[in-house]
Amino acid sequence: MNIGNELRKVVRGTVLTAGDDGFDNARRPWNLAVDQQVRAVVDAADADDVAALVRHARLAGLTIATQPSGHGATGNVDDVVLLRTTRLDELDVRPQERLACVGAGVKWGQVMTAASAYGLTGLAGSSPAVTVTGYTLGGGLSWFGRKHGFASDSVRAFDIVDTDGVRSRVTAASDPDLFWALRGGGGDFAIVTAIEFDLHPAPKLYGGRVMWTADKARAALAAYREITDSAPPELTAWYELLHFPGAAPLVAVDCTFLGDGGEAETLLRALDKVDGRISDSRGMLPVAELGSITAEPTDPGPGQSRAELLTGLPDDVCETLLAEPIAPLLSVQLRHLGGALAQPSDSAAGGLSEPFALYMFGIPGNTDGGAAVRGRQHDIATAVSPYTSGRKPFTFLVPGERAANAFSGAAIARLRELKRDRDPAGVLRSNFPVLS
């Protein structure tokens, strides 16, 4: 069977297979260090196209992996049909209802631009290039999570295609089990074609980055600990050790505050006591410019990351982070969690009792396959292991880790039961399958 010809008979969108112009580019994920050897790539024309694809896959014994933008790819998609949903680009912001309805191809930057005009915000992360759907299916750790919880907690409804190829709308009332699973449990249970979610008031937003040379790392970390020790939920701060290729090491503190600039400056005054700032971008900013704080790349590239959840930020952890240069890593970051993220949630994402996340990132070398980056990440993670919980945020999982790492025992058991019930034929495969 020529899979490309068969797929072209059932979908109206673009179908590419090996040998077709553009196939190699279409199969690549966001992280170019991950190789995806898929059988075909389908860029669906619309939700009906997605339904037709699922019905065909079920009859033909095919498996579909859905990647709106390719973030979170692991390479476990050999021989599958890779579904792209970039053309599902509906974006409807309803300010009176504080509500947004977005298609599966819409990115956070688009939502924030649209919502900003009304003094509203979605629960976006640091990158405007991430799709709302993929991020939210994994829970979604936002700049504003300390105030409003996971992005998945704000979802009102999902438009889906189930494993029989039937379109439906899923709410807490219509299908409580599936609604629970889709809010943070990943994409293993249905293909989401659109999401409806709450927007939150953000008439004033303060944020930015303060940066120093690396000799100020200890003083900046002391200030960071002071700030996070009493931070209200409206304030989020991240501490970063940075070492870009060809440049001297740096240290930075990134922050957002949902409120007035004067109040933010009072809460952050400990940073002003650390002298020698080489840059300071803090100030009032539109929600649409949230991504400017960290200025993460908006184009795909290779990378290797590792994350741990910390049970605290004691002296031992701080000394480990400051003891040696972070090279060959580009960044070692502490993210303050807590607040609403620590509250119970009737969703697969649940609550995070851990007050900090540790995130380490580097670019794999051309000669060692990333061994040096992995080794440095391993050494840091091992040194702080007495203060890690063993759980990881779903959207921070990386190749080699499992979905079970992101959930409580009860949650992963419930997700697995639902997977067996809703997809016994294995029509769908997420980046991190719950049965693995």
Phi, psi and chi 1 to 4 in degrees:
 res  aa     phi    psi   chi1   chi2   chi3   chi4
   1 MET       -  130.5  177.5 -176.1   71.7      -
   2 ASN   -84.3  104.7 -175.0  -49.7      -      -
   3 ILE   -63.9  -33.9 -172.1  171.8      -      -
   4 GLY   -63.6  -45.1      -      -      -      -
   5 ASN   -64.5  -39.1  -70.0  -20.2      -      -
   6 GLU   -65.5  -41.8  -66.5  -59.9  -46.0      -
   7 LEU   -67.6  -35.5  -70.4  170.9      -      -
   8 ARG   -66.7  -20.2  -68.2 -177.9 -174.1   99.3
   9 LYS   -75.8  -21.3  -66.0  176.1 -177.3  177.5
  10 VAL  -113.4  -17.6  -63.6      -      -      -
  11 VAL  -121.3  152.1  -59.0      -      -      -
  12 ARG   -95.6  -14.2  -69.2  171.6  -74.3  108.3
  13 GLY   -77.1 -172.1      -      -      -      -
  14 THR   -80.5  136.0  -56.5      -      -      -
  15 VAL  -122.5  127.5  175.8      -      -      -
  16 LEU  -128.5  138.1  -63.5  172.9      -      -
  17 THR  -131.2  172.3   58.3      -      -      -
  18 ALA   -52.4  132.7      -      -      -      -
  19 GLY    98.8  -20.2      -      -      -      -
  20 ASP   -77.7  144.1  -68.3  -25.0      -      -
  21 ASP   -59.9  130.9  -70.3  -18.1      -      -
  22 GLY    90.2   -6.1      -      -      -      -
  23 PHE   -64.0  -46.9  172.0   73.3      -      -
  24 ASP   -61.6  -38.3  -76.1  -24.5      -      -
  25 ASN   -70.0  -38.1 -175.1   60.9      -      -
  26 ALA   -68.4  -30.8      -      -      -      -
  27 ARG   -83.9  -11.2   68.3 -178.9  174.2   86.8
  28 ARG   -71.8  140.0  -69.7 -169.3 -178.9  106.7
  29 PRO   -85.3 -178.6   33.0  -35.0      -      -
  30 TRP   -63.3  -43.4 -177.0  -96.4      -      -
  31 ASN   -84.7  106.4 -177.3   -3.1      -      -
  32 LEU   -73.7   -4.2  -61.4 -177.7      -      -
  33 ALA   -79.0  -10.7      -      -      -      -
  34 VAL   -99.9  128.9  174.8      -      -      -
  35 ASP   -98.6  131.0 -173.2   26.4      -      -
  36 GLN  -118.5  105.9  -60.6 -160.0  124.4      -
  37 GLN   -95.3   80.4  -63.5  -65.3  -32.4      -
  38 VAL   -96.2  161.7  -59.3      -      -      -
  39 ARG   -80.2  -33.8  -64.2 -175.0   65.8 -177.9
  40 ALA  -160.6  158.7      -      -      -      -
  41 VAL  -121.5  127.5  179.5      -      -      -
  42 VAL  -116.4  121.8  174.1      -      -      -
  43 ASP  -101.1   99.2 -169.8   -8.0      -      -
  44 ALA   -66.7  144.0      -      -      -      -
  45 ALA   -74.3  -35.1      -      -      -      -
  46 ASP  -168.8 -174.4   52.5   26.3      -      -
  47 ALA   -65.5  -33.7      -      -      -      -
  48 ASP   -64.5  -35.5  -73.7  -25.3      -      -
  49 ASP   -62.7  -41.7 -129.7   13.6      -      -
  50 VAL   -60.6  -43.6  174.0      -      -      -
  51 ALA   -62.8  -42.1      -      -      -      -
  52 ALA   -63.9  -39.4      -      -      -      -
  53 LEU   -63.3  -44.2  174.4   62.6      -      -
  54 VAL   -64.0  -43.1  172.7      -      -      -
  55 ARG   -61.4  -41.7  -69.9 -167.3  -65.2  -90.5
  56 HIS   -65.5  -44.0  173.3   76.6      -      -
  57 ALA   -61.1  -39.2      -      -      -      -
  58 ARG   -63.7  -42.4 -171.8  175.7 -175.2   85.6
  59 LEU   -73.0  -33.6  -67.9  172.8      -      -
  60 ALA   -91.3   -2.0      -      -      -      -
  61 GLY    73.2   29.6      -      -      -      -
  62 LEU   -96.4  160.0  -60.4  173.4      -      -
  63 THR  -117.3  139.2  -61.2      -      -      -
  64 ILE  -113.1  132.1  -59.3  168.7      -      -
  65 ALA  -114.6  124.1      -      -      -      -
  66 THR  -100.4  125.8  -53.7      -      -      -
  67 GLN  -135.9  101.2  -68.3 -179.8    3.6      -
  68 PRO   -56.3  -47.1  -25.9   35.2      -      -
  69 SER  -128.9   -7.1   62.6      -      -      -
  70 GLY    91.6    4.6      -      -      -      -
  71 HIS   -68.2  141.9  -74.5   83.9      -      -
  72 GLY    81.9    8.0      -      -      -      -
  73 ALA   -65.4  146.9      -      -      -      -
  74 THR  -121.2  -11.4   63.9      -      -      -
  75 GLY    87.6    6.6      -      -      -      -
  76 ASN   -90.7   36.8   71.3  -18.9      -      -
  77 VAL  -119.3   23.4  -69.8      -      -      -
  78 ASP   -54.4  131.6  -70.6    0.4      -      -
  79 ASP    70.7   13.6  -63.1  -36.5      -      -
  80 VAL   -98.5  169.3  -50.7      -      -      -
  81 VAL   -93.0  120.2  175.0      -      -      -
  82 LEU   -89.8  120.9 -176.4   64.3      -      -
  83 LEU  -100.8  124.9  171.7   63.2      -      -
  84 ARG  -104.9  142.0  -59.7  -66.3 -166.0 -166.8
  85 THR  -121.4   30.2   54.6      -      -      -
  86 THR   -62.9  -27.8   53.2      -      -      -
  87 ARG   -81.2   -8.6  -60.8 -169.2 -157.7 -177.9
  88 LEU   -84.5   78.7  -79.4   65.6      -      -
  89 ASP  -112.5   23.4   56.2    0.6      -      -
  90 GLU   -57.3  135.5  167.5 -160.8   -1.3      -
  91 LEU  -144.0  110.6  172.6   54.2      -      -
  92 ASP  -131.1  110.4 -178.9   19.2      -      -
  93 VAL  -102.1  125.8  170.3      -      -      -
  94 ARG  -114.8   90.2  -55.6  173.7 -169.6  170.4
  95 PRO   -62.2  -34.5   19.6  -31.8      -      -
  96 GLN   -65.4  -31.4  -62.0  -57.3  -41.4      -
  97 GLU   -94.1   -5.6  -58.5  173.7   65.5      -
  98 ARG    50.9   57.4  -68.7 -177.3 -179.2  173.1
  99 LEU  -141.7  145.2 -175.9   70.9      -      -
 100 ALA  -130.7  140.7      -      -      -      -
 101 CYS  -121.0  121.4  -57.9      -      -      -
 102 VAL  -133.2  144.0  -54.5      -      -      -
 103 GLY   -75.6  166.7      -      -      -      -
 104 ALA   -68.6  -11.9      -      -      -      -
 105 GLY   -97.0   -1.9      -      -      -      -
 106 VAL   -78.4  137.2  173.4      -      -      -
 107 LYS   -99.0  159.0  -62.1  177.9 -179.9  179.0
 108 TRP   -61.8  -35.3  -92.1  117.2      -      -
 109 GLY   -58.5  -37.6      -      -      -      -
 110 GLN   -66.1  -42.8  -61.4  168.7  -92.1      -
 111 VAL   -64.3  -45.3  174.8      -      -      -
 112 MET   -65.6  -35.6  -59.0  -56.7  -90.4      -
 113 THR   -64.3  -43.9  -62.9      -      -      -
 114 ALA   -69.0  -40.8      -      -      -      -
 115 ALA   -74.3  -30.6      -      -      -      -
 116 SER   -58.6  -34.3 -179.0      -      -      -
 117 ALA   -62.3  -19.7      -      -      -      -
 118 TYR  -110.4   11.0  -55.9  103.5      -      -
 119 GLY    69.4   29.4      -      -      -      -
 120 LEU  -121.3  163.3  -61.2  171.1      -      -
 121 THR  -145.3  149.5 -176.1      -      -      -
 122 GLY   -91.4  174.8      -      -      -      -
 123 LEU   -93.9   68.0  -59.8 -174.6      -      -
 124 ALA   -81.3  158.5      -      -      -      -
 125 GLY   -90.4 -150.6      -      -      -      -
 126 SER   -85.2  -18.8   54.4      -      -      -
 127 SER  -109.0  128.6  172.2      -      -      -
 128 PRO   -76.8   -8.6   29.1  -34.9      -      -
 129 ALA   -89.9   -6.3      -      -      -      -
 130 VAL   -82.3  139.5  173.3      -      -      -
 131 THR   -75.4  147.7   60.3      -      -      -
 132 VAL   -60.7  -42.4  174.4      -      -      -
 133 THR   -65.4  -54.3  -60.4      -      -      -
 134 GLY   -60.2  -43.3      -      -      -      -
 135 TYR   -61.5  -45.6  169.3   90.9      -      -
 136 THR   -72.9  -36.6  -55.9      -      -      -
 137 LEU   -60.7  -27.5  -72.9  174.3      -      -
 138 GLY   -91.5   11.0      -      -      -      -
 139 GLY   103.6  -61.5      -      -      -      -
 140 GLY    86.7   95.7      -      -      -      -
 141 LEU   -88.1  111.8  -81.1  174.0      -      -
 142 SER  -101.3  159.5  170.5      -      -      -
 143 TRP   -53.9  -30.0  -90.0  116.8      -      -
 144 PHE  -107.0   17.7  -47.9  130.0      -      -
 145 GLY   -66.2  -30.8      -      -      -      -
 146 ARG   -64.1  -27.2  -72.6  175.0   35.3   77.5
 147 LYS   -90.6  -39.2  176.0   64.6  174.7  178.1
 148 HIS  -122.9    2.5  -61.9  -65.4      -      -
 149 GLY    83.8 -168.7      -      -      -      -
 150 PHE   -62.5  151.1  -80.1  102.1      -      -
 151 ALA   -57.0  -36.2      -      -      -      -
 152 SER   -64.3  -24.1   55.4      -      -      -
 153 ASP   -68.8  -19.8  -68.7  -32.6      -      -
 154 SER   -92.4   -1.1  -70.4      -      -      -
 155 VAL   -72.6  134.6  174.7      -      -      -
 156 ARG   -99.7  -34.5  -68.2 -167.9 -172.3 -176.0
 157 ALA  -160.1  151.9      -      -      -      -
 158 PHE  -119.0  136.3  -63.0   92.7      -      -
 159 ASP   -93.4  127.0  -70.2  -15.4      -      -
 160 ILE  -133.4  164.9   68.4  144.5      -      -
 161 VAL  -117.4  122.6  173.6      -      -      -
 162 ASP   -84.1 -178.3   67.4   17.8      -      -
 163 THR   -75.1   -4.0   57.2      -      -      -
 164 ASP   -94.1   -1.6  -69.9  -40.2      -      -
 165 GLY    81.5   24.5      -      -      -      -
 166 VAL  -104.7  130.9  176.3      -      -      -
 167 ARG   -82.3  141.3  -66.1 -178.5   58.9 -176.0
 168 SER  -159.4  170.0   65.2      -      -      -
 169 ARG  -111.9  128.3 -176.8  172.8  176.0   82.7
 170 VAL  -112.5  124.0  174.5      -      -      -
 171 THR  -129.7  176.4   66.8      -      -      -
 172 ALA   -61.9  -29.2      -      -      -      -
 173 ALA   -85.1  -37.0      -      -      -      -
 174 SER   -78.7  -34.5   70.3      -      -      -
 175 ASP  -156.1   77.7 -168.2  -22.8      -      -
 176 PRO   -60.4  -33.1   16.3  -28.5      -      -
 177 ASP   -68.9  -46.9  -73.0  -26.0      -      -
 178 LEU   -68.6  -38.7 -175.3   55.3      -      -
 179 PHE   -59.7  -43.1 -173.4   71.2      -      -
 180 TRP   -59.1  -46.8  172.5   86.6      -      -
 181 ALA   -68.3  -39.4      -      -      -      -
 182 LEU   -70.1  -20.6  -67.2  175.5      -      -
 183 ARG   -87.5   73.9  -71.5 -176.1  -58.3  139.8
 184 GLY   109.1   -6.6      -      -      -      -
 185 GLY   -92.3    0.7      -      -      -      -
 186 GLY    92.3 -174.6      -      -      -      -
 187 GLY  -101.4   32.4      -      -      -      -
 188 ASP   -88.6   -3.3 -128.4    3.0      -      -
 189 PHE  -118.1  -23.6  -46.1   96.3      -      -
 190 ALA  -167.3  162.2      -      -      -      -
 191 ILE   -96.3  117.8  -62.8  176.3      -      -
 192 VAL   -84.7  124.6  173.3      -      -      -
 193 THR  -102.7  -18.4   57.3      -      -      -
 194 ALA  -162.4  155.7      -      -      -      -
 195 ILE  -131.7  140.1  -60.4 -178.7      -      -
 196 GLU  -113.9  127.1  179.8  179.7  -76.6      -
 197 PHE  -147.1  158.4   56.9   93.8      -      -
 198 ASP   -72.3  141.0  -69.8  -40.0      -      -
 199 LEU   -99.6  157.2  -62.7  172.7      -      -
 200 HIS  -123.6  148.8  -58.7  -84.7      -      -
 201 PRO   -61.3  133.7  -20.1   31.9      -      -
 202 ALA  -148.6   58.8      -      -      -      -
 203 PRO   -64.9  -25.0   23.8  -34.0      -      -
 204 LYS  -134.4  132.5  -65.4 -179.6  179.9  179.5
 205 LEU  -136.1  126.6  174.3   63.6      -      -
 206 TYR  -112.9  140.8  176.1   98.0      -      -
 207 GLY  -174.3  171.3      -      -      -      -
 208 GLY   153.8 -171.6      -      -      -      -
 209 ARG  -128.8  134.9  165.2  175.0  -77.3 -176.4
 210 VAL  -108.7  136.3 -170.8      -      -      -
 211 MET  -133.7  142.5 -171.0  175.9  -68.3      -
 212 TRP  -134.2  167.8  -56.4  -96.8      -      -
 213 THR   -71.3  161.6   51.6      -      -      -
 214 ALA   -64.2  -19.9      -      -      -      -
 215 ASP   -67.2  -12.2   60.0  -58.6      -      -
 216 LYS   -97.7    8.7  -57.5  -63.3 -177.9 -179.8
 217 ALA   -60.4  -41.0      -      -      -      -
 218 ARG   -68.0  -44.8 -175.4  174.3  -64.7  -84.9
 219 ALA   -65.7  -39.5      -      -      -      -
 220 ALA   -66.5  -36.5      -      -      -      -
 221 LEU   -69.5  -37.5 -176.3   52.9      -      -
 222 ALA   -62.7  -41.2      -      -      -      -
 223 ALA   -64.5  -41.0      -      -      -      -
 224 TYR   -60.9  -44.2  178.5   77.9      -      -
 225 ARG   -63.4  -39.5  -66.3  172.4   79.5 -174.9
 226 GLU   -62.9  -43.3  179.3 -179.0  -24.1      -
 227 ILE   -66.6  -47.9  -70.4  165.6      -      -
 228 THR   -73.1  -18.7   55.4      -      -      -
 229 ASP   -65.5  -27.4 -173.6   55.5      -      -
 230 SER  -133.0   19.4   57.9      -      -      -
 231 ALA   -66.8  134.1      -      -      -      -
 232 PRO   -72.4  163.7   28.9  -35.2      -      -
 233 PRO   -63.6  -19.8   18.4  -30.5      -      -
 234 GLU   -72.6  -15.7  -67.3   81.8    5.0      -
 235 LEU  -105.6  130.0  176.4   66.0      -      -
 236 THR  -127.4  133.7  -64.3      -      -      -
 237 ALA  -133.5  139.2      -      -      -      -
 238 TRP  -121.3  138.4  -60.9  -10.1      -      -
 239 TYR  -108.0  134.2  172.6   89.4      -      -
 240 GLU  -136.6  129.5  -71.4 -170.6   89.8      -
 241 LEU   -92.8  128.1  -61.1  168.7      -      -
 242 LEU  -126.2  140.8  -58.3  165.0      -      -
 243 HIS  -147.6   91.0 -164.9  170.9      -      -
 244 PHE   -81.9  146.9  -59.5  112.4      -      -
 245 PRO   -54.9  131.6  -25.2   34.6      -      -
 246 GLY    78.7    5.1      -      -      -      -
 247 ALA  -125.4  161.8      -      -      -      -
 248 ALA   -73.8  152.1      -      -      -      -
 249 PRO   -61.8  149.1  -20.6   32.2      -      -
 250 LEU  -134.3  167.4  -59.0  166.3      -      -
 251 VAL  -136.2  143.9   60.0      -      -      -
 252 ALA  -142.6  155.4      -      -      -      -
 253 VAL  -125.9  122.4  173.6      -      -      -
 254 ASP  -102.7  147.8  -57.6  -34.4      -      -
 255 CYS  -152.5  155.2   61.6      -      -      -
 256 THR  -136.3  149.0   62.3      -      -      -
 257 PHE  -142.1  124.0  178.2   69.9      -      -
 258 LEU   -84.0   84.3  -72.7  166.1      -      -
 259 GLY   164.7 -163.1      -      -      -      -
 260 ASP   -74.3  146.2 -178.0   73.9      -      -
 261 GLY   -63.7  -37.7      -      -      -      -
 262 GLY   -62.5  -41.8      -      -      -      -
 263 GLU   -65.9  -40.2 -174.4  177.8   -3.7      -
 264 ALA   -61.5  -43.7      -      -      -      -
 265 GLU   -64.4  -34.5  -70.6  166.8    1.3      -
 266 THR   -65.7  -44.4  -61.8      -      -      -
 267 LEU   -66.2  -27.7  -68.3  167.4      -      -
 268 LEU  -103.5   14.9  -64.5  166.1      -      -
 269 ARG   -62.9  -22.7   60.5 -177.8  176.3  -89.0
 270 ALA   -60.8  -30.5      -      -      -      -
 271 LEU   -66.1  -33.3  -62.1  179.2      -      -
 272 ASP   -70.8  -15.9  -61.1  -39.5      -      -
 273 LYS   -82.4  -11.0  -61.1  175.8 -176.2  177.3
 274 VAL   -89.4  109.5 -177.5      -      -      -
 275 ASP   -79.7  171.6   62.4    4.6      -      -
 276 GLY    81.5   24.2      -      -      -      -
 277 ARG   -59.3  134.5  -77.5  174.7  -74.5  174.8
 278 ILE   -99.5  -15.5   59.8  175.7      -      -
 279 SER  -160.7  154.3   66.5      -      -      -
 280 ASP  -155.8  105.9 -172.0  -12.6      -      -
 281 SER   -99.5    9.3   66.4      -      -      -
 282 ARG   -63.8  142.1  -70.8  176.6  -62.9  168.4
 283 GLY   167.5  179.8      -      -      -      -
 284 MET   -72.5  139.5  -57.1  -56.1  -65.7      -
 285 LEU  -148.2  151.5   73.3  161.9      -      -
 286 PRO   -68.4  150.1  -13.3   27.0      -      -
 287 VAL   -54.7  -33.7  164.6      -      -      -
 288 ALA   -60.5  -21.2      -      -      -      -
 289 GLU  -101.6   18.1  -64.1 -179.6   15.0      -
 290 LEU   -55.5  -39.8 -174.5   66.2      -      -
 291 GLY   -65.7  -15.5      -      -      -      -
 292 SER   -72.4  -16.8   67.6      -      -      -
 293 ILE   -62.5  -51.8  -64.1  174.7      -      -
 294 THR   -98.3  -16.4   56.8      -      -      -
 295 ALA    49.8   49.8      -      -      -      -
 296 GLU   -69.2  154.4  -65.2  179.8   13.4      -
 297 PRO   -57.9  141.6  -23.7   33.9      -      -
 298 THR  -107.4    9.1   54.7      -      -      -
 299 ASP  -121.7  150.1  -66.9  -44.3      -      -
 300 PRO   -59.3  153.1  -23.1   34.2      -      -
 301 GLY  -167.8  167.9      -      -      -      -
 302 PRO   -78.2  148.9   29.2  -34.0      -      -
 303 GLY  -167.8  158.7      -      -      -      -
 304 GLN  -134.4  125.3  -87.6  179.0 -160.9      -
 305 SER  -126.9  164.7   62.1      -      -      -
 306 ARG  -153.5  139.9  176.4  166.6  176.9  169.5
 307 ALA  -130.2  149.8      -      -      -      -
 308 GLU  -138.0  150.0  -55.8  -70.6  -16.6      -
 309 LEU   -99.8  127.0  -73.1  172.0      -      -
 310 LEU   -97.4  137.6  -62.8  171.5      -      -
 311 THR   -81.3   -5.8   57.5      -      -      -
 312 GLY   179.3 -177.5      -      -      -      -
 313 LEU  -130.9   63.8 -166.3   54.3      -      -
 314 PRO   -76.3  174.8   30.8  -36.2      -      -
 315 ASP   -57.2  -38.2  -68.8  -15.6      -      -
 316 ASP   -59.5  -43.1  -74.0   -6.1      -      -
 317 VAL   -65.0  -44.4  171.3      -      -      -
 318 CYS   -61.7  -43.3  -64.6      -      -      -
 319 GLU   -64.3  -36.6  -70.1  -57.6  -41.0      -
 320 THR   -61.6  -44.1  -66.0      -      -      -
 321 LEU   -68.4  -29.3  -60.2 -177.3      -      -
 322 LEU   -96.6  -11.3  -63.0  172.0      -      -
 323 ALA   -65.9  -38.0      -      -      -      -
 324 GLU  -136.2  158.7  -60.7  177.9   24.9      -
 325 PRO   -59.3  150.7  -23.3   34.1      -      -
 326 ILE   -83.2  -13.1   64.8  168.8      -      -
 327 ALA   -52.2  140.2      -      -      -      -
 328 PRO   -87.4   14.0   34.9  -37.8      -      -
 329 LEU   -73.7  151.3  -56.9 -177.8      -      -
 330 LEU   -86.5  -33.4  -92.7   65.4      -      -
 331 SER  -151.8  147.0   67.9      -      -      -
 332 VAL  -129.5  119.9  173.0      -      -      -
 333 GLN  -125.1  138.9  179.3 -172.3   78.8      -
 334 LEU  -108.0  126.6  -68.8  169.3      -      -
 335 ARG  -112.7  127.3  -65.1 -168.9 -179.6 -166.9
 336 HIS   -77.5  126.9 -169.2 -156.7      -      -
 337 LEU  -109.0 -134.0  -54.5  175.9      -      -
 338 GLY    74.7 -159.7      -      -      -      -
 339 GLY    61.2 -134.8      -      -      -      -
 340 ALA   -65.1  -23.9      -      -      -      -
 341 LEU   -64.9  -24.6  -69.2  166.8      -      -
 342 ALA   -88.4   -4.8      -      -      -      -
 343 GLN   -80.2  151.4  -60.4  -57.9  -48.5      -
 344 PRO   -58.2  145.2  -21.7   33.1      -      -
 345 SER  -140.2  132.2  171.0      -      -      -
 346 ASP   -83.2   67.3 -176.5   25.3      -      -
 347 SER  -152.1  164.7   68.6      -      -      -
 348 ALA   -62.9  -31.7      -      -      -      -
 349 ALA   -62.8  -33.7      -      -      -      -
 350 GLY    65.5 -151.8      -      -      -      -
 351 GLY  -115.5  156.6      -      -      -      -
 352 LEU  -110.6  109.1  -71.7  178.5      -      -
 353 SER   -76.7  -20.2   61.1      -      -      -
 354 GLU   -72.1  133.6  -59.6   88.2  -13.9      -
 355 PRO   -83.5  -13.6   28.2  -34.2      -      -
 356 PHE  -141.6  149.2  -67.6   93.5      -      -
 357 ALA  -113.5  138.6      -      -      -      -
 358 LEU  -107.3  123.5  171.9   65.5      -      -
 359 TYR  -127.1  125.8 -178.6   76.9      -      -
 360 MET  -120.8  133.6  -59.2  170.2  -79.0      -
 361 PHE  -137.2  139.7  179.0   81.6      -      -
 362 GLY  -151.6  169.0      -      -      -      -
 363 ILE  -105.6  124.0  -63.9  176.5      -      -
 364 PRO   -62.3  140.7   21.8  -31.9      -      -
 365 GLY   -74.1  156.2      -      -      -      -
 366 ASN   -71.7  -25.9  -66.8  -32.1      -      -
 367 THR  -100.4  -30.5   56.9      -      -      -
 368 ASP  -105.5    5.1   70.3   -8.2      -      -
 369 GLY    63.4   21.5      -      -      -      -
 370 GLY    90.2    7.8      -      -      -      -
 371 ALA   -61.2  -38.6      -      -      -      -
 372 ALA   -66.1  -41.1      -      -      -      -
 373 VAL   -64.6  -47.9  168.6      -      -      -
 374 ARG   -60.6  -39.6  -72.7 -167.0  -60.1  -87.3
 375 GLY   -64.0  -41.9      -      -      -      -
 376 ARG   -67.5  -40.5 -171.1   73.2 -178.6   98.1
 377 GLN   -61.9  -42.0  -68.8  168.1  -19.3      -
 378 HIS   -62.9  -42.9  171.5   78.9      -      -
 379 ASP   -63.1  -43.6  -69.7  -14.1      -      -
 380 ILE   -66.2  -45.1  -65.5  173.0      -      -
 381 ALA   -62.2  -38.4      -      -      -      -
 382 THR   -66.3  -41.8  -60.6      -      -      -
 383 ALA   -64.8  -33.5      -      -      -      -
 384 VAL   -97.1    4.9  -58.1      -      -      -
 385 SER   -57.4  -29.7   60.8      -      -      -
 386 PRO   -63.1  -14.4  -24.3   35.4      -      -
 387 TYR  -118.4   20.8  -52.9   99.4      -      -
 388 THR  -112.8  151.8   57.6      -      -      -
 389 SER   -90.5  -19.4   66.9      -      -      -
 390 GLY    94.3  -18.5      -      -      -      -
 391 ARG   -87.2  153.8 -176.6 -178.8  174.4 -173.7
 392 LYS  -135.0  143.3  -61.0  167.9 -174.9  -81.5
 393 PRO   -60.4  139.6  -21.5   33.1      -      -
 394 PHE   -56.3  -42.6 -169.4   92.8      -      -
 395 THR   -74.5   -5.5   50.2      -      -      -
 396 PHE  -101.1   -0.7  -74.9    9.8      -      -
 397 LEU   -63.8  148.4  -66.2  175.0      -      -
 398 VAL  -131.0  165.7  -63.1      -      -      -
 399 PRO   -50.7  134.8  -29.4   36.3      -      -
 400 GLY    99.0  -16.1      -      -      -      -
 401 GLU   -99.3  167.9  -65.0  176.7  -23.5      -
 402 ARG  -122.5  157.5  -58.4  166.1   58.8 -125.2
 403 ALA   -56.8  -34.8      -      -      -      -
 404 ALA   -59.3  -23.4      -      -      -      -
 405 ASN   -65.4  -18.4  -63.3  129.3      -      -
 406 ALA   -98.6   -5.8      -      -      -      -
 407 PHE  -131.3  159.4  -56.8  105.8      -      -
 408 SER   -68.4  164.2   67.3      -      -      -
 409 GLY   -60.1  -39.8      -      -      -      -
 410 ALA   -67.7  -39.1      -      -      -      -
 411 ALA   -68.7  -44.5      -      -      -      -
 412 ILE   -67.9  -33.2 -169.1   64.0      -      -
 413 ALA   -65.0  -41.4      -      -      -      -
 414 ARG   -67.7  -39.9 -176.2  176.1  174.5 -175.5
 415 LEU   -63.5  -41.8  -70.7  169.0      -      -
 416 ARG   -66.3  -39.2  -73.7  169.7  172.5  166.9
 417 GLU   -63.3  -41.8 -179.3 -180.0    0.9      -
 418 LEU   -66.7  -39.9 -173.3   68.2      -      -
 419 LYS   -60.9  -46.5  176.1   66.6  173.6  178.3
 420 ARG   -63.2  -33.7  -65.5 -175.0 -177.1  102.2
 421 ASP   -77.1  -43.5  178.3   57.7      -      -
 422 ARG   -89.3  -23.3  -58.2  -62.5  178.3   96.5
 423 ASP  -139.5   60.5 -171.1   18.4      -      -
 424 PRO   -64.9  -24.8   23.4  -34.6      -      -
 425 ALA   -86.1   -5.0      -      -      -      -
 426 GLY    67.3   42.5      -      -      -      -
 427 VAL   -69.9  -32.1  176.4      -      -      -
 428 LEU  -111.9  144.9  -55.1 -178.6      -      -
 429 ARG  -137.2  119.5 -178.1 -174.3  -57.2  169.5
 430 SER   -85.0  173.3   73.2      -      -      -
 431 ASN   -58.8  -34.5  -71.9  -32.7      -      -
 432 PHE  -129.3   87.2  -66.0   93.4      -      -
 433 PRO   -61.5  136.7  -20.7   32.7      -      -
 434 VAL   -72.2  -20.4  -63.1      -      -      -
 435 LEU   -86.6   -4.3  -63.9  180.0      -      -
 436 SER   -83.4      -  -64.4      -      -      -
